[in-house]
Amino acid sequence: MRHALSLVAALLLAVAATHPASGQTPSTLMNADVVRFVATGMPDQVVMTLIDEANNARATQFDLSPSAVSDLAGHGVSQVVIAAMRQSSAFSASGASPLSLSATAQQGPQLKTTLDLTPPGIQPLTAESLQRALAEGERNGPHLNDSLGWLLDKMASRGDVTSTDDLPRAALLMSTSPPFTFVLWSPYTEATSRAATAKRQFQPRPTLSMDDLNRQQVVVTVVPSSNFLKAAAIENVVIKRGTDVLRAIKADVKPVEIGNLAGAKRTVSEGHFTFPFSAFDASGPITIVLIGNSGNFEWIVTREELARMK
């Protein structure tokens, strides 16, 4: 009963913060507020709705630097909530339109300042990489293969998004709200996540089976957008590589109920779609097609991003 009352109290405080009395300036939603909501046991969908409502009022100010994201994860903030915070920050920080981005891109070619060294990308774990994953999880929190989140972070920090790869994707994000959020959950990600959870709970480093983790292969985890009106039900995922269409070898879709502060509720769905490691080979870009009940959302994962993944 006491837990239920604390949850209601936190929700009322959150509503007051994002819906002040007429004529007052909305309170700014920050990292500490999200941590406080999660600490009360507030469901992810409620926290995501509050983030979306605050963003609509331009009343969010999140710190999403690597150390801050690690701190959020250490306080139990889920990856879907962090993704909602990233999306909110990107739209709040971006005052430019796709047209202005195009104009910037036309100013001239960008000089290449990095060496063309391609890491292997997502691979089955070895004994050595498993130990690296456990150490990274303890140090930095879960390693997320999050192409969408990476670009949202770049937009939020006003980084350069005028490259041939980034410009059309940035224009897409500023012209529409994606109906889904997704990450690529690899064995390396799973190991970092379990290590981070053990550290947060003051437990010893977990003993993990490399073979068991590798059998999971790579899972495209899809959840509905935090935007109540735009969120859609995921039905399937395919990956396009050139003219080839790769289909999931396993799919797990289940309904999930979302709501907004007005009390309206909708039933959409979330899903986990398993693909072989070879689907994410870093030799060239891929397009992840999220097939929803109200249409498809296509996202290009660049060669450089695939190479960055673990």
JOMO-V741634 format. One record per residue. N is the residue number from 1. RES is the residue in one small letter. OMEGA is omega as a letter, one per 40 degrees, with the letter a starting at -180 (none if undefined). Layout:
# JOMO-V741634
N&RES&OMEGA ; N&RES&OMEGA
This chain:
# JOMO-V741634
1&m&i ; 2&r&i ; 3&h&a ; 4&a&a ; 5&l&i ; 6&s&i ; 7&l&i ; 8&v&i ; 9&a&i ; 10&a&i ; 11&l&i ; 12&l&i ; 13&l&i ; 14&a&i ; 15&v&i ; 16&a&a ; 17&a&a ; 18&t&i ; 19&h&a ; 20&p&i ; 21&a&a ; 22&s&i ; 23&g&i ; 24&q&i ; 25&t&a ; 26&p&i ; 27&s&a ; 28&t&i ; 29&l&a ; 30&m&a ; 31&n&a ; 32&a&i ; 33&d&i ; 34&v&i ; 35&v&i ; 36&r&i ; 37&f&a ; 38&v&a ; 39&a&i ; 40&t&a ; 41&g&a ; 42&m&a ; 43&p&a ; 44&d&a ; 45&q&i ; 46&v&i ; 47&v&i ; 48&m&i ; 49&t&i ; 50&l&i ; 51&i&a ; 52&d&i ; 53&e&i ; 54&a&i ; 55&n&i ; 56&n&i ; 57&a&a ; 58&r&a ; 59&a&i ; 60&t&i ; 61&q&a ; 62&f&i ; 63&d&a ; 64&l&i ; 65&s&a ; 66&p&a ; 67&s&a ; 68&a&i ; 69&v&i ; 70&s&i ; 71&d&i ; 72&l&i ; 73&a&i ; 74&g&i ; 75&h&i ; 76&g&i ; 77&v&a ; 78&s&a ; 79&q&i ; 80&v&i ; 81&v&i ; 82&i&i ; 83&a&i ; 84&a&i ; 85&m&i ; 86&r&a ; 87&q&i ; 88&s&a ; 89&s&a ; 90&a&a ; 91&f&i ; 92&s&a ; 93&a&a ; 94&s&i ; 95&g&a ; 96&a&i ; 97&s&i ; 98&p&a ; 99&l&a ; 100&s&i ; 101&l&i ; 102&s&a ; 103&a&i ; 104&t&a ; 105&a&a ; 106&q&a ; 107&q&i ; 108&g&a ; 109&p&i ; 110&q&i ; 111&l&i ; 112&k&a ; 113&t&a ; 114&t&i ; 115&l&a ; 116&d&i ; 117&l&a ; 118&t&i ; 119&p&a ; 120&p&a ; 121&g&a ; 122&i&a ; 123&q&i ; 124&p&i ; 125&l&i ; 126&t&i ; 127&a&a ; 128&e&a ; 129&s&i ; 130&l&i ; 131&q&i ; 132&r&a ; 133&a&i ; 134&l&i ; 135&a&i ; 136&e&i ; 137&g&i ; 138&e&a ; 139&r&a ; 140&n&a ; 141&g&a ; 142&p&i ; 143&h&a ; 144&l&i ; 145&n&a ; 146&d&a ; 147&s&a ; 148&l&a ; 149&g&i ; 150&w&i ; 151&l&i ; 152&l&i ; 153&d&i ; 154&k&i ; 155&m&a ; 156&a&i ; 157&s&a ; 158&r&i ; 159&g&a ; 160&d&i ; 161&v&a ; 162&t&i ; 163&s&i ; 164&t&i ; 165&d&a ; 166&d&a ; 167&l&a ; 168&p&i ; 169&r&i ; 170&a&i ; 171&a&i ; 172&l&a ; 173&l&i ; 174&m&i ; 175&s&a ; 176&t&i ; 177&s&a ; 178&p&i ; 179&p&a ; 180&f&i ; 181&t&a ; 182&f&i ; 183&v&i ; 184&l&a ; 185&w&a ; 186&s&i ; 187&p&i ; 188&y&i ; 189&t&a ; 190&e&i ; 191&a&i ; 192&t&a ; 193&s&a ; 194&r&i ; 195&a&i ; 196&a&i ; 197&t&i ; 198&a&i ; 199&k&i ; 200&r&a ; 201&q&i ; 202&f&i ; 203&q&i ; 204&p&i ; 205&r&a ; 206&p&i ; 207&t&a ; 208&l&i ; 209&s&i ; 210&m&a ; 211&d&i ; 212&d&i ; 213&l&a ; 214&n&i ; 215&r&i ; 216&q&a ; 217&q&a ; 218&v&a ; 219&v&i ; 220&v&a ; 221&t&a ; 222&v&i ; 223&v&a ; 224&p&i ; 225&s&i ; 226&s&i ; 227&n&a ; 228&f&a ; 229&l&a ; 230&k&a ; 231&a&a ; 232&a&i ; 233&a&i ; 234&i&i ; 235&e&a ; 236&n&i ; 237&v&i ; 238&v&i ; 239&i&i ; 240&k&i ; 241&r&a ; 242&g&i ; 243&t&a ; 244&d&i ; 245&v&a ; 246&l&a ; 247&r&a ; 248&a&i ; 249&i&i ; 250&k&i ; 251&a&i ; 252&d&a ; 253&v&i ; 254&k&a ; 255&p&i ; 256&v&a ; 257&e&i ; 258&i&a ; 259&g&i ; 260&n&a ; 261&l&i ; 262&a&i ; 263&g&i ; 264&a&a ; 265&k&i ; 266&r&i ; 267&t&i ; 268&v&i ; 269&s&i ; 270&e&a ; 271&g&i ; 272&h&a ; 273&f&a ; 274&t&i ; 275&f&i ; 276&p&i ; 277&f&a ; 278&s&i ; 279&a&a ; 280&f&i ; 281&d&a ; 282&a&a ; 283&s&i ; 284&g&a ; 285&p&i ; 286&i&i ; 287&t&i ; 288&i&a ; 289&v&i ; 290&l&a ; 291&i&a ; 292&g&a ; 293&n&a ; 294&s&i ; 295&g&a ; 296&n&i ; 297&f&a ; 298&e&a ; 299&w&i ; 300&i&i ; 301&v&a ; 302&t&i ; 303&r&a ; 304&e&i ; 305&e&i ; 306&l&i ; 307&a&a ; 308&r&a ; 309&m&a ; 310&k&none
